[in-house]
Amino acid sequence: MSRIYKLPLVLEPQPEGGYTVTCPLLPELITEGDTVEEALRNASDALEAVIEAYEDLGRPLPHRMRKTIP
């Protein structure tokens, strides 16, 4: 079953090129990419990994994350 989460992302251009992506609700989510598109794809992958880690550790996700199941 697919899970869709709505959460804020911060996309910051880096002086040396590329972009860093972080999430204020999930401080463990940090990734980067050479382009905006790549950075956002990497953020999606990182989000999956962070959620899996939370589940493995038995930690609840932040209550401010809104989960939608299509």
C-alpha positions as semicolon CSV with decimal commas, in nm:
position;residue;x (nm);y (nm);z (nm)
1;M;0,000;0,000;0,000
2;S;0,134;0,341;-0,093
3;R;0,177;0,609;0,168
4;I;0,176;0,975;0,083
5;Y;0,303;1,228;0,336
6;K;0,273;1,604;0,312
7;L;0,561;1,780;0,479
8;P;0,769;2,093;0,433
9;L;1,106;2,067;0,262
10;V;1,378;2,330;0,259
11;L;1,574;2,339;-0,066
12;E;1,895;2,541;-0,043
13;P;2,129;2,615;-0,334
14;Q;2,491;2,552;-0,241
15;P;2,776;2,790;-0,333
16;E;2,977;2,507;-0,489
17;G;2,675;2,398;-0,694
18;G;2,386;2,166;-0,632
19;Y;2,117;2,176;-0,369
20;T;2,070;2,053;-0,013
21;V;1,728;1,937;0,107
22;T;1,623;1,923;0,472
23;C;1,293;1,884;0,654
24;P;1,208;2,082;0,969
25;L;0,980;1,801;1,093
26;L;1,238;1,525;1,042
27;P;1,588;1,647;1,129
28;E;1,725;1,309;1,016
29;L;1,619;1,386;0,659
30;I;1,905;1,557;0,481
31;T;2,017;1,494;0,127
32;E;2,147;1,672;-0,180
33;G;2,149;1,667;-0,557
34;D;2,314;1,840;-0,850
35;T;1,978;1,968;-0,979
36;V;1,648;2,056;-0,811
37;E;1,491;1,746;-0,966
38;E;1,768;1,517;-0,843
39;A;1,760;1,672;-0,495
40;L;1,384;1,615;-0,468
41;R;1,415;1,255;-0,592
42;N;1,686;1,197;-0,332
43;A;1,461;1,355;-0,067
44;S;1,190;1,103;-0,151
45;D;1,437;0,816;-0,109
46;A;1,569;0,967;0,214
47;L;1,215;1,005;0,348
48;E;1,149;0,635;0,289
49;A;1,469;0,547;0,477
50;V;1,386;0,778;0,769
51;I;1,032;0,640;0,801
52;E;1,165;0,284;0,791
53;A;1,417;0,370;1,064
54;Y;1,142;0,523;1,281
55;E;0,931;0,208;1,236
56;D;1,225;-0,025;1,310
57;L;1,298;0,168;1,630
58;G;0,932;0,181;1,732
59;R;0,937;0,560;1,726
60;P;0,619;0,744;1,630
61;L;0,637;0,982;1,338
62;P;0,597;1,349;1,428
63;H;0,226;1,420;1,475
64;R;0,247;1,722;1,244
65;M;0,315;1,496;0,945
66;R;-0,008;1,452;0,757
67;K;-0,050;1,105;0,610
68;T;-0,276;1,045;0,314
69;I;-0,361;0,705;0,171
70;P;-0,507;0,722;-0,179
